[in-house]
Amino acid sequence: MTLQNLQKLLSELIDHQRKTLLKYAREIVKDATAEDILQPNDFPELENSPHFRYEEGIVAGLQSAESAVNAWIAEQKKETV
């Protein structure tokens, strides 16, 4: 797997998980938007949902992995210059 493929895979996983999170949020708050899930504290039903928080944690973990890969790539580019 190339680094570009890894970056693409992480991006796709994050996108899929955000959609999963929004779908779940809409089961709790019918008119929840993609923006709303960024601030779940505005909705006590989301804020207090262990399942929502779990799914949200998966997004955060994937984003952390993506950031780590991107930082590593940037560091490798610096070293080759």
N, CA, C and O atoms as a Maestro MAE file, in Angstrom:
{
 s_m_m2io_version
 :::
 2.0.0
}

f_m_ct {
 s_m_title
 :::
 protein
 m_atom[324] {
  # First column is atom index #
  i_m_mmod_type
  r_m_x_coord
  r_m_y_coord
  r_m_z_coord
  i_m_residue_number
  s_m_chain_name
  s_m_pdb_residue_name
  s_m_pdb_atom_name
  i_m_atomic_number
  :::
  1 25 0.844 -1.175 0.000 1 A "MET " " N  " 7
  2 3 0.000 0.000 0.000 1 A "MET " " CA " 6
  3 2 0.888 1.236 0.000 1 A "MET " " C  " 6
  4 15 1.845 1.320 0.770 1 A "MET " " O  " 8
  5 25 0.575 2.178 -0.850 2 A "THR " " N  " 7
  6 3 1.335 3.418 -0.891 2 A "THR " " CA " 6
  7 2 0.800 4.385 0.165 2 A "THR " " C  " 6
  8 15 -0.295 4.201 0.698 2 A "THR " " O  " 8
  9 25 1.584 5.405 0.453 3 A "LEU " " N  " 7
  10 3 1.135 6.415 1.412 3 A "LEU " " CA " 6
  11 2 -0.112 7.140 0.918 3 A "LEU " " C  " 6
  12 15 -0.993 7.478 1.708 3 A "LEU " " O  " 8
  13 25 -0.184 7.378 -0.383 4 A "GLN " " N  " 7
  14 3 -1.365 8.025 -0.948 4 A "GLN " " CA " 6
  15 2 -2.604 7.143 -0.766 4 A "GLN " " C  " 6
  16 15 -3.694 7.637 -0.477 4 A "GLN " " O  " 8
  17 25 -2.420 5.841 -0.939 5 A "ASN " " N  " 7
  18 3 -3.535 4.915 -0.726 5 A "ASN " " CA " 6
  19 2 -3.961 4.908 0.736 5 A "ASN " " C  " 6
  20 15 -5.151 4.841 1.045 5 A "ASN " " O  " 8
  21 25 -2.988 4.978 1.627 6 A "LEU " " N  " 7
  22 3 -3.296 5.017 3.054 6 A "LEU " " CA " 6
  23 2 -4.071 6.290 3.398 6 A "LEU " " C  " 6
  24 15 -5.049 6.242 4.143 6 A "LEU " " O  " 8
  25 25 -3.638 7.416 2.860 7 A "GLN " " N  " 7
  26 3 -4.339 8.671 3.100 7 A "GLN " " CA " 6
  27 2 -5.774 8.598 2.564 7 A "GLN " " C  " 6
  28 15 -6.712 9.044 3.224 7 A "GLN " " O  " 8
  29 25 -5.932 8.042 1.383 8 A "LYS " " N  " 7
  30 3 -7.260 7.910 0.794 8 A "LYS " " CA " 6
  31 2 -8.133 6.988 1.635 8 A "LYS " " C  " 6
  32 15 -9.304 7.285 1.872 8 A "LYS " " O  " 8
  33 25 -7.573 5.880 2.083 9 A "LEU " " N  " 7
  34 3 -8.321 4.936 2.912 9 A "LEU " " CA " 6
  35 2 -8.787 5.596 4.203 9 A "LEU " " C  " 6
  36 15 -9.950 5.457 4.583 9 A "LEU " " O  " 8
  37 25 -7.896 6.310 4.880 10 A "LEU " " N  " 7
  38 3 -8.277 6.986 6.112 10 A "LEU " " CA " 6
  39 2 -9.369 8.017 5.859 10 A "LEU " " C  " 6
  40 15 -10.310 8.136 6.643 10 A "LEU " " O  " 8
  41 25 -9.244 8.752 4.776 11 A "SER " " N  " 7
  42 3 -10.264 9.743 4.420 11 A "SER " " CA " 6
  43 2 -11.618 9.084 4.193 11 A "SER " " C  " 6
  44 15 -12.644 9.585 4.652 11 A "SER " " O  " 8
  45 25 -11.615 7.963 3.486 12 A "GLU " " N  " 7
  46 3 -12.861 7.235 3.222 12 A "GLU " " CA " 6
  47 2 -13.463 6.666 4.510 12 A "GLU " " C  " 6
  48 15 -14.679 6.699 4.700 12 A "GLU " " O  " 8
  49 25 -12.607 6.147 5.387 13 A "LEU " " N  " 7
  50 3 -13.096 5.614 6.661 13 A "LEU " " CA " 6
  51 2 -13.715 6.719 7.516 13 A "LEU " " C  " 6
  52 15 -14.757 6.517 8.140 13 A "LEU " " O  " 8
  53 25 -13.077 7.877 7.541 14 A "ILE " " N  " 7
  54 3 -13.605 9.013 8.297 14 A "ILE " " CA " 6
  55 2 -14.942 9.456 7.721 14 A "ILE " " C  " 6
  56 15 -15.892 9.695 8.466 14 A "ILE " " O  " 8
  57 25 -15.017 9.564 6.410 15 A "ASP " " N  " 7
  58 3 -16.274 9.969 5.766 15 A "ASP " " CA " 6
  59 2 -17.397 8.981 6.083 15 A "ASP " " C  " 6
  60 15 -18.514 9.380 6.411 15 A "ASP " " O  " 8
  61 25 -17.088 7.702 5.983 16 A "HIS " " N  " 7
  62 3 -18.092 6.678 6.277 16 A "HIS " " CA " 6
  63 2 -18.544 6.750 7.739 16 A "HIS " " C  " 6
  64 15 -19.735 6.646 8.030 16 A "HIS " " O  " 8
  65 25 -17.593 6.927 8.647 17 A "GLN " " N  " 7
  66 3 -17.944 6.978 10.064 17 A "GLN " " CA " 6
  67 2 -18.745 8.229 10.393 17 A "GLN " " C  " 6
  68 15 -19.642 8.181 11.234 17 A "GLN " " O  " 8
  69 25 -18.435 9.346 9.746 18 A "ARG " " N  " 7
  70 3 -19.242 10.564 9.964 18 A "ARG " " CA " 6
  71 2 -20.684 10.333 9.516 18 A "ARG " " C  " 6
  72 15 -21.625 10.767 10.180 18 A "ARG " " O  " 8
  73 25 -20.850 9.647 8.387 19 A "LYS " " N  " 7
  74 3 -22.208 9.336 7.910 19 A "LYS " " CA " 6
  75 2 -22.922 8.412 8.890 19 A "LYS " " C  " 6
  76 15 -24.110 8.589 9.161 19 A "LYS " " O  " 8
  77 25 -22.200 7.426 9.423 20 A "THR " " N  " 7
  78 3 -22.770 6.523 10.424 20 A "THR " " CA " 6
  79 2 -23.184 7.305 11.661 20 A "THR " " C  " 6
  80 15 -24.266 7.083 12.206 20 A "THR " " O  " 8
  81 25 -22.331 8.215 12.105 21 A "LEU " " N  " 7
  82 3 -22.616 9.021 13.280 21 A "LEU " " CA " 6
  83 2 -23.844 9.905 13.046 21 A "LEU " " C  " 6
  84 15 -24.699 10.018 13.924 21 A "LEU " " O  " 8
  85 25 -23.936 10.524 11.886 22 A "LEU " " N  " 7
  86 3 -25.089 11.373 11.571 22 A "LEU " " CA " 6
  87 2 -26.365 10.541 11.510 22 A "LEU " " C  " 6
  88 15 -27.411 10.964 12.002 22 A "LEU " " O  " 8
  89 25 -26.280 9.378 10.914 23 A "LYS " " N  " 7
  90 3 -27.449 8.488 10.845 23 A "LYS " " CA " 6
  91 2 -27.921 8.136 12.250 23 A "LYS " " C  " 6
  92 15 -29.117 8.183 12.536 23 A "LYS " " O  " 8
  93 25 -26.998 7.790 13.112 24 A "TYR " " N  " 7
  94 3 -27.372 7.451 14.478 24 A "TYR " " CA " 6
  95 2 -27.931 8.671 15.205 24 A "TYR " " C  " 6
  96 15 -28.925 8.566 15.924 24 A "TYR " " O  " 8
  97 25 -27.296 9.824 15.020 25 A "ALA " " N  " 7
  98 3 -27.783 11.054 15.659 25 A "ALA " " CA " 6
  99 2 -29.223 11.339 15.249 25 A "ALA " " C  " 6
  100 15 -30.028 11.770 16.073 25 A "ALA " " O  " 8
  101 25 -29.550 11.102 13.985 26 A "ARG " " N  " 7
  102 3 -30.913 11.356 13.496 26 A "ARG " " CA " 6
  103 2 -31.930 10.363 14.044 26 A "ARG " " C  " 6
  104 15 -33.133 10.623 14.007 26 A "ARG " " O  " 8
  105 25 -31.467 9.249 14.541 27 A "GLU " " N  " 7
  106 3 -32.379 8.335 15.226 27 A "GLU " " CA " 6
  107 2 -32.763 8.896 16.591 27 A "GLU " " C  " 6
  108 15 -33.816 8.566 17.137 27 A "GLU " " O  " 8
  109 25 -31.904 9.739 17.127 28 A "ILE " " N  " 7
  110 3 -32.135 10.337 18.445 28 A "ILE " " CA " 6
  111 2 -32.785 11.720 18.308 28 A "ILE " " C  " 6
  112 15 -33.765 12.030 18.984 28 A "ILE " " O  " 8
  113 25 -32.211 12.546 17.411 29 A "VAL " " N  " 7
  114 3 -32.710 13.901 17.145 29 A "VAL " " CA " 6
  115 2 -33.046 13.947 15.660 29 A "VAL " " C  " 6
  116 15 -32.151 14.049 14.822 29 A "VAL " " O  " 8
  117 25 -34.316 13.872 15.338 30 A "LYS " " N  " 7
  118 3 -34.784 13.682 13.951 30 A "LYS " " CA " 6
  119 2 -34.164 14.646 12.940 30 A "LYS " " C  " 6
  120 15 -33.824 14.229 11.833 30 A "LYS " " O  " 8
  121 25 -34.009 15.915 13.291 31 A "ASP " " N  " 7
  122 3 -33.532 16.903 12.323 31 A "ASP " " CA " 6
  123 2 -32.061 17.288 12.531 31 A "ASP " " C  " 6
  124 15 -31.646 18.377 12.137 31 A "ASP " " O  " 8
  125 25 -31.287 16.412 13.138 32 A "ALA " " N  " 7
  126 3 -29.866 16.680 13.366 32 A "ALA " " CA " 6
  127 2 -29.143 16.856 12.033 32 A "ALA " " C  " 6
  128 15 -29.424 16.160 11.057 32 A "ALA " " O  " 8
  129 25 -28.214 17.792 12.016 33 A "THR " " N  " 7
  130 3 -27.428 18.060 10.810 33 A "THR " " CA " 6
  131 2 -25.975 17.656 11.046 33 A "THR " " C  " 6
  132 15 -25.575 17.331 12.164 33 A "THR " " O  " 8
  133 25 -25.206 17.684 9.976 34 A "ALA " " N  " 7
  134 3 -23.770 17.389 10.087 34 A "ALA " " CA " 6
  135 2 -23.097 18.391 11.021 34 A "ALA " " C  " 6
  136 15 -22.161 18.033 11.737 34 A "ALA " " O  " 8
  137 25 -23.553 19.619 11.020 35 A "GLU " " N  " 7
  138 3 -23.007 20.633 11.929 35 A "GLU " " CA " 6
  139 2 -23.376 20.321 13.380 35 A "GLU " " C  " 6
  140 15 -22.572 20.518 14.291 35 A "GLU " " O  " 8
  141 25 -24.589 19.839 13.579 36 A "ASP " " N  " 7
  142 3 -25.051 19.537 14.940 36 A "ASP " " CA " 6
  143 2 -24.189 18.478 15.622 36 A "ASP " " C  " 6
  144 15 -23.948 18.554 16.826 36 A "ASP " " O  " 8
  145 25 -23.729 17.502 14.863 37 A "ILE " " N  " 7
  146 3 -22.944 16.437 15.500 37 A "ILE " " CA " 6
  147 2 -21.546 16.915 15.889 37 A "ILE " " C  " 6
  148 15 -20.832 16.235 16.627 37 A "ILE " " O  " 8
  149 25 -21.163 18.090 15.388 38 A "LEU " " N  " 7
  150 3 -19.892 18.666 15.814 38 A "LEU " " CA " 6
  151 2 -20.018 19.320 17.187 38 A "LEU " " C  " 6
  152 15 -19.021 19.504 17.886 38 A "LEU " " O  " 8
  153 25 -21.250 19.673 17.572 39 A "GLN " " N  " 7
  154 3 -21.533 20.293 18.863 39 A "GLN " " CA " 6
  155 2 -22.662 19.540 19.566 39 A "GLN " " C  " 6
  156 15 -23.728 20.112 19.797 39 A "GLN " " O  " 8
  157 25 -22.451 18.284 19.905 40 A "PRO " " N  " 7
  158 3 -23.533 17.497 20.487 40 A "PRO " " CA " 6
  159 2 -23.997 18.016 21.842 40 A "PRO " " C  " 6
  160 15 -25.084 17.664 22.301 40 A "PRO " " O  " 8
  161 25 -23.179 18.852 22.486 41 A "ASN " " N  " 7
  162 3 -23.578 19.390 23.780 41 A "ASN " " CA " 6
  163 2 -24.806 20.293 23.673 41 A "ASN " " C  " 6
  164 15 -25.428 20.606 24.688 41 A "ASN " " O  " 8
  165 25 -25.163 20.715 22.457 42 A "ASP " " N  " 7
  166 3 -26.385 21.494 22.247 42 A "ASP " " CA " 6
  167 2 -27.630 20.613 22.342 42 A "ASP " " C  " 6
  168 15 -28.747 21.123 22.420 42 A "ASP " " O  " 8
  169 25 -27.440 19.311 22.335 43 A "PHE " " N  " 7
  170 3 -28.541 18.351 22.365 43 A "PHE " " CA " 6
  171 2 -28.309 17.362 23.496 43 A "PHE " " C  " 6
  172 15 -27.507 16.439 23.354 43 A "PHE " " O  " 8
  173 25 -28.995 17.539 24.608 44 A "PRO " " N  " 7
  174 3 -28.791 16.627 25.749 44 A "PRO " " CA " 6
  175 2 -28.975 15.154 25.375 44 A "PRO " " C  " 6
  176 15 -28.321 14.281 25.946 44 A "PRO " " O  " 8
  177 25 -29.865 14.879 24.416 45 A "GLU " " N  " 7
  178 3 -30.099 13.490 24.019 45 A "GLU " " CA " 6
  179 2 -28.842 12.875 23.410 45 A "GLU " " C  " 6
  180 15 -28.553 11.699 23.628 45 A "GLU " " O  " 8
  181 25 -28.098 13.675 22.648 46 A "LEU " " N  " 7
  182 3 -26.840 13.194 22.060 46 A "LEU " " CA " 6
  183 2 -25.733 13.189 23.110 46 A "LEU " " C  " 6
  184 15 -24.965 12.234 23.231 46 A "LEU " " O  " 8
  185 25 -25.677 14.264 23.851 47 A "GLU " " N  " 7
  186 3 -24.644 14.426 24.872 47 A "GLU " " CA " 6
  187 2 -24.637 13.250 25.848 47 A "GLU " " C  " 6
  188 15 -23.577 12.828 26.312 47 A "GLU " " O  " 8
  189 25 -25.802 12.733 26.149 48 A "ASN " " N  " 7
  190 3 -25.923 11.684 27.149 48 A "ASN " " CA " 6
  191 2 -26.086 10.280 26.570 48 A "ASN " " C  " 6
  192 15 -26.388 9.336 27.300 48 A "ASN " " O  " 8
  193 25 -25.887 10.146 25.269 49 A "SER " " N  " 7
  194 3 -26.037 8.839 24.635 49 A "SER " " CA " 6
  195 2 -24.691 8.117 24.560 49 A "SER " " C  " 6
  196 15 -23.807 8.551 23.821 49 A "SER " " O  " 8
  197 25 -24.519 7.036 25.301 50 A "PRO " " N  " 7
  198 3 -23.251 6.298 25.248 50 A "PRO " " CA " 6
  199 2 -22.936 5.779 23.843 50 A "PRO " " C  " 6
  200 15 -21.778 5.775 23.423 50 A "PRO " " O  " 8
  201 25 -23.973 5.340 23.117 51 A "HIS " " N  " 7
  202 3 -23.732 4.818 21.770 51 A "HIS " " CA " 6
  203 2 -23.277 5.937 20.837 51 A "HIS " " C  " 6
  204 15 -22.356 5.742 20.044 51 A "HIS " " O  " 8
  205 25 -23.914 7.113 20.923 52 A "PHE " " N  " 7
  206 3 -23.487 8.248 20.107 52 A "PHE " " CA " 6
  207 2 -22.046 8.607 20.439 52 A "PHE " " C  " 6
  208 15 -21.234 8.822 19.538 52 A "PHE " " O  " 8
  209 25 -21.725 8.672 21.727 53 A "ARG " " N  " 7
  210 3 -20.371 9.030 22.139 53 A "ARG " " CA " 6
  211 2 -19.349 7.993 21.671 53 A "ARG " " C  " 6
  212 15 -18.223 8.347 21.319 53 A "ARG " " O  " 8
  213 25 -19.729 6.738 21.666 54 A "TYR " " N  " 7
  214 3 -18.849 5.683 21.168 54 A "TYR " " CA " 6
  215 2 -18.552 5.903 19.687 54 A "TYR " " C  " 6
  216 15 -17.393 5.889 19.271 54 A "TYR " " O  " 8
  217 25 -19.606 6.105 18.891 55 A "GLU " " N  " 7
  218 3 -19.434 6.325 17.452 55 A "GLU " " CA " 6
  219 2 -18.631 7.591 17.194 55 A "GLU " " C  " 6
  220 15 -17.821 7.638 16.268 55 A "GLU " " O  " 8
  221 25 -18.851 8.616 18.008 56 A "GLU " " N  " 7
  222 3 -18.100 9.862 17.898 56 A "GLU " " CA " 6
  223 2 -16.615 9.616 18.185 56 A "GLU " " C  " 6
  224 15 -15.739 10.204 17.550 56 A "GLU " " O  " 8
  225 25 -16.355 8.739 19.150 57 A "GLY " " N  " 7
  226 3 -14.975 8.392 19.489 57 A "GLY " " CA " 6
  227 2 -14.256 7.679 18.353 57 A "GLY " " C  " 6
  228 15 -13.050 7.846 18.174 57 A "GLY " " O  " 8
  229 25 -14.987 6.895 17.597 58 A "ILE " " N  " 7
  230 3 -14.381 6.234 16.432 58 A "ILE " " CA " 6
  231 2 -13.943 7.279 15.417 58 A "ILE " " C  " 6
  232 15 -12.848 7.187 14.863 58 A "ILE " " O  " 8
  233 25 -14.796 8.275 15.170 59 A "VAL " " N  " 7
  234 3 -14.422 9.358 14.242 59 A "VAL " " CA " 6
  235 2 -13.150 10.045 14.745 59 A "VAL " " C  " 6
  236 15 -12.217 10.278 13.976 59 A "VAL " " O  " 8
  237 25 -13.122 10.365 16.031 60 A "ALA " " N  " 7
  238 3 -11.965 11.054 16.602 60 A "ALA " " CA " 6
  239 2 -10.693 10.217 16.464 60 A "ALA " " C  " 6
  240 15 -9.628 10.746 16.147 60 A "ALA " " O  " 8
  241 25 -10.807 8.932 16.700 61 A "GLY " " N  " 7
  242 3 -9.645 8.052 16.571 61 A "GLY " " CA " 6
  243 2 -9.122 7.989 15.145 61 A "GLY " " C  " 6
  244 15 -7.914 8.029 14.911 61 A "GLY " " O  " 8
  245 25 -10.046 7.890 14.195 62 A "LEU " " N  " 7
  246 3 -9.636 7.868 12.787 62 A "LEU " " CA " 6
  247 2 -8.994 9.194 12.389 62 A "LEU " " C  " 6
  248 15 -8.019 9.213 11.637 62 A "LEU " " O  " 8
  249 25 -9.540 10.301 12.892 63 A "GLN " " N  " 7
  250 3 -8.956 11.607 12.582 63 A "GLN " " CA " 6
  251 2 -7.559 11.731 13.187 63 A "GLN " " C  " 6
  252 15 -6.670 12.331 12.582 63 A "GLN " " O  " 8
  253 25 -7.370 11.174 14.360 64 A "SER " " N  " 7
  254 3 -6.044 11.193 14.985 64 A "SER " " CA " 6
  255 2 -5.042 10.383 14.160 64 A "SER " " C  " 6
  256 15 -3.899 10.799 13.970 64 A "SER " " O  " 8
  257 25 -5.482 9.232 13.676 65 A "ALA " " N  " 7
  258 3 -4.610 8.412 12.830 65 A "ALA " " CA " 6
  259 2 -4.262 9.159 11.550 65 A "ALA " " C  " 6
  260 15 -3.113 9.138 11.110 65 A "ALA " " O  " 8
  261 25 -5.238 9.811 10.957 66 A "GLU " " N  " 7
  262 3 -4.997 10.582 9.736 66 A "GLU " " CA " 6
  263 2 -3.984 11.698 10.000 66 A "GLU " " C  " 6
  264 15 -3.072 11.914 9.202 66 A "GLU " " O  " 8
  265 25 -4.146 12.398 11.107 67 A "SER " " N  " 7
  266 3 -3.206 13.472 11.460 67 A "SER " " CA " 6
  267 2 -1.801 12.936 11.675 67 A "SER " " C  " 6
  268 15 -0.823 13.556 11.255 67 A "SER " " O  " 8
  269 25 -1.700 11.794 12.324 68 A "ALA " " N  " 7
  270 3 -0.385 11.201 12.564 68 A "ALA " " CA " 6
  271 2 0.296 10.808 11.254 68 A "ALA " " C  " 6
  272 15 1.490 11.046 11.075 68 A "ALA " " O  " 8
  273 25 -0.459 10.213 10.348 69 A "VAL " " N  " 7
  274 3 0.098 9.826 9.045 69 A "VAL " " CA " 6
  275 2 0.535 11.070 8.277 69 A "VAL " " C  " 6
  276 15 1.623 11.096 7.701 69 A "VAL " " O  " 8
  277 25 -0.304 12.092 8.266 70 A "ASN " " N  " 7
  278 3 0.040 13.323 7.551 70 A "ASN " " CA " 6
  279 2 1.270 13.997 8.147 70 A "ASN " " C  " 6
  280 15 2.111 14.514 7.410 70 A "ASN " " O  " 8
  281 25 1.383 13.997 9.468 71 A "ALA " " N  " 7
  282 3 2.560 14.576 10.128 71 A "ALA " " CA " 6
  283 2 3.814 13.780 9.788 71 A "ALA " " C  " 6
  284 15 4.876 14.353 9.544 71 A "ALA " " O  " 8
  285 25 3.685 12.463 9.773 72 A "TRP " " N  " 7
  286 3 4.829 11.621 9.425 72 A "TRP " " CA " 6
  287 2 5.278 11.887 7.995 72 A "TRP " " C  " 6
  288 15 6.476 11.994 7.728 72 A "TRP " " O  " 8
  289 25 4.334 11.992 7.083 73 A "ILE " " N  " 7
  290 3 4.663 12.275 5.675 73 A "ILE " " CA " 6
  291 2 5.356 13.621 5.562 73 A "ILE " " C  " 6
  292 15 6.354 13.748 4.853 73 A "ILE " " O  " 8
  293 25 4.837 14.630 6.257 74 A "ALA " " N  " 7
  294 3 5.450 15.961 6.217 74 A "ALA " " CA " 6
  295 2 6.876 15.915 6.765 74 A "ALA " " C  " 6
  296 15 7.768 16.574 6.231 74 A "ALA " " O  " 8
  297 25 7.092 15.148 7.815 75 A "GLU " " N  " 7
  298 3 8.418 15.018 8.409 75 A "GLU " " CA " 6
  299 2 9.378 14.318 7.437 75 A "GLU " " C  " 6
  300 15 10.540 14.706 7.314 75 A "GLU " " O  " 8
  301 25 8.883 13.299 6.760 76 A "GLN " " N  " 7
  302 3 9.720 12.589 5.786 76 A "GLN " " CA " 6
  303 2 10.127 13.510 4.644 76 A "GLN " " C  " 6
  304 15 11.256 13.444 4.157 76 A "GLN " " O  " 8
  305 25 9.214 14.363 4.224 77 A "LYS " " N  " 7
  306 3 9.523 15.307 3.145 77 A "LYS " " CA " 6
  307 2 10.586 16.295 3.586 77 A "LYS " " C  " 6
  308 15 11.451 16.655 2.788 77 A "LYS " " O  " 8
  309 25 10.547 16.746 4.839 78 A "LYS " " N  " 7
  310 3 11.552 17.669 5.362 78 A "LYS " " CA " 6
  311 2 12.930 17.019 5.368 78 A "LYS " " C  " 6
  312 15 13.932 17.656 5.041 78 A "LYS " " O  " 8
  313 25 12.968 15.759 5.740 79 A "GLU " " N  " 7
  314 3 14.239 15.036 5.850 79 A "GLU " " CA " 6
  315 2 14.875 14.790 4.486 79 A "GLU " " C  " 6
  316 15 16.095 14.647 4.397 79 A "GLU " " O  " 8
  317 25 14.080 14.738 3.430 80 A "THR " " N  " 7
  318 3 14.647 14.461 2.107 80 A "THR " " CA " 6
  319 2 15.054 15.745 1.390 80 A "THR " " C  " 6
  320 15 15.648 15.687 0.314 80 A "THR " " O  " 8
  321 25 14.747 16.884 1.962 81 A "VAL " " N  " 7
  322 3 15.109 18.165 1.332 81 A "VAL " " CA " 6
  323 2 16.473 18.588 1.740 81 A "VAL " " C  " 6
  324 15 16.948 19.640 1.311 81 A "VAL " " O  " 8
  :::
 }
 m_bond[323] {
  # First column is bond index #
  i_m_from
  i_m_to
  i_m_order
  :::
  1 1 2 1
  2 2 3 1
  3 3 4 2
  4 3 5 1
  5 5 6 1
  6 6 7 1
  7 7 8 2
  8 7 9 1
  9 9 10 1
  10 10 11 1
  11 11 12 2
  12 11 13 1
  13 13 14 1
  14 14 15 1
  15 15 16 2
  16 15 17 1
  17 17 18 1
  18 18 19 1
  19 19 20 2
  20 19 21 1
  21 21 22 1
  22 22 23 1
  23 23 24 2
  24 23 25 1
  25 25 26 1
  26 26 27 1
  27 27 28 2
  28 27 29 1
  29 29 30 1
  30 30 31 1
  31 31 32 2
  32 31 33 1
  33 33 34 1
  34 34 35 1
  35 35 36 2
  36 35 37 1
  37 37 38 1
  38 38 39 1
  39 39 40 2
  40 39 41 1
  41 41 42 1
  42 42 43 1
  43 43 44 2
  44 43 45 1
  45 45 46 1
  46 46 47 1
  47 47 48 2
  48 47 49 1
  49 49 50 1
  50 50 51 1
  51 51 52 2
  52 51 53 1
  53 53 54 1
  54 54 55 1
  55 55 56 2
  56 55 57 1
  57 57 58 1
  58 58 59 1
  59 59 60 2
  60 59 61 1
  61 61 62 1
  62 62 63 1
  63 63 64 2
  64 63 65 1
  65 65 66 1
  66 66 67 1
  67 67 68 2
  68 67 69 1
  69 69 70 1
  70 70 71 1
  71 71 72 2
  72 71 73 1
  73 73 74 1
  74 74 75 1
  75 75 76 2
  76 75 77 1
  77 77 78 1
  78 78 79 1
  79 79 80 2
  80 79 81 1
  81 81 82 1
  82 82 83 1
  83 83 84 2
  84 83 85 1
  85 85 86 1
  86 86 87 1
  87 87 88 2
  88 87 89 1
  89 89 90 1
  90 90 91 1
  91 91 92 2
  92 91 93 1
  93 93 94 1
  94 94 95 1
  95 95 96 2
  96 95 97 1
  97 97 98 1
  98 98 99 1
  99 99 100 2
  100 99 101 1
  101 101 102 1
  102 102 103 1
  103 103 104 2
  104 103 105 1
  105 105 106 1
  106 106 107 1
  107 107 108 2
  108 107 109 1
  109 109 110 1
  110 110 111 1
  111 111 112 2
  112 111 113 1
  113 113 114 1
  114 114 115 1
  115 115 116 2
  116 115 117 1
  117 117 118 1
  118 118 119 1
  119 119 120 2
  120 119 121 1
  121 121 122 1
  122 122 123 1
  123 123 124 2
  124 123 125 1
  125 125 126 1
  126 126 127 1
  127 127 128 2
  128 127 129 1
  129 129 130 1
  130 130 131 1
  131 131 132 2
  132 131 133 1
  133 133 134 1
  134 134 135 1
  135 135 136 2
  136 135 137 1
  137 137 138 1
  138 138 139 1
  139 139 140 2
  140 139 141 1
  141 141 142 1
  142 142 143 1
  143 143 144 2
  144 143 145 1
  145 145 146 1
  146 146 147 1
  147 147 148 2
  148 147 149 1
  149 149 150 1
  150 150 151 1
  151 151 152 2
  152 151 153 1
  153 153 154 1
  154 154 155 1
  155 155 156 2
  156 155 157 1
  157 157 158 1
  158 158 159 1
  159 159 160 2
  160 159 161 1
  161 161 162 1
  162 162 163 1
  163 163 164 2
  164 163 165 1
  165 165 166 1
  166 166 167 1
  167 167 168 2
  168 167 169 1
  169 169 170 1
  170 170 171 1
  171 171 172 2
  172 171 173 1
  173 173 174 1
  174 174 175 1
  175 175 176 2
  176 175 177 1
  177 177 178 1
  178 178 179 1
  179 179 180 2
  180 179 181 1
  181 181 182 1
  182 182 183 1
  183 183 184 2
  184 183 185 1
  185 185 186 1
  186 186 187 1
  187 187 188 2
  188 187 189 1
  189 189 190 1
  190 190 191 1
  191 191 192 2
  192 191 193 1
  193 193 194 1
  194 194 195 1
  195 195 196 2
  196 195 197 1
  197 197 198 1
  198 198 199 1
  199 199 200 2
  200 199 201 1
  201 201 202 1
  202 202 203 1
  203 203 204 2
  204 203 205 1
  205 205 206 1
  206 206 207 1
  207 207 208 2
  208 207 209 1
  209 209 210 1
  210 210 211 1
  211 211 212 2
  212 211 213 1
  213 213 214 1
  214 214 215 1
  215 215 216 2
  216 215 217 1
  217 217 218 1
  218 218 219 1
  219 219 220 2
  220 219 221 1
  221 221 222 1
  222 222 223 1
  223 223 224 2
  224 223 225 1
  225 225 226 1
  226 226 227 1
  227 227 228 2
  228 227 229 1
  229 229 230 1
  230 230 231 1
  231 231 232 2
  232 231 233 1
  233 233 234 1
  234 234 235 1
  235 235 236 2
  236 235 237 1
  237 237 238 1
  238 238 239 1
  239 239 240 2
  240 239 241 1
  241 241 242 1
  242 242 243 1
  243 243 244 2
  244 243 245 1
  245 245 246 1
  246 246 247 1
  247 247 248 2
  248 247 249 1
  249 249 250 1
  250 250 251 1
  251 251 252 2
  252 251 253 1
  253 253 254 1
  254 254 255 1
  255 255 256 2
  256 255 257 1
  257 257 258 1
  258 258 259 1
  259 259 260 2
  260 259 261 1
  261 261 262 1
  262 262 263 1
  263 263 264 2
  264 263 265 1
  265 265 266 1
  266 266 267 1
  267 267 268 2
  268 267 269 1
  269 269 270 1
  270 270 271 1
  271 271 272 2
  272 271 273 1
  273 273 274 1
  274 274 275 1
  275 275 276 2
  276 275 277 1
  277 277 278 1
  278 278 279 1
  279 279 280 2
  280 279 281 1
  281 281 282 1
  282 282 283 1
  283 283 284 2
  284 283 285 1
  285 285 286 1
  286 286 287 1
  287 287 288 2
  288 287 289 1
  289 289 290 1
  290 290 291 1
  291 291 292 2
  292 291 293 1
  293 293 294 1
  294 294 295 1
  295 295 296 2
  296 295 297 1
  297 297 298 1
  298 298 299 1
  299 299 300 2
  300 299 301 1
  301 301 302 1
  302 302 303 1
  303 303 304 2
  304 303 305 1
  305 305 306 1
  306 306 307 1
  307 307 308 2
  308 307 309 1
  309 309 310 1
  310 310 311 1
  311 311 312 2
  312 311 313 1
  313 313 314 1
  314 314 315 1
  315 315 316 2
  316 315 317 1
  317 317 318 1
  318 318 319 1
  319 319 320 2
  320 319 321 1
  321 321 322 1
  322 322 323 1
  323 323 324 2
  :::
 }
}
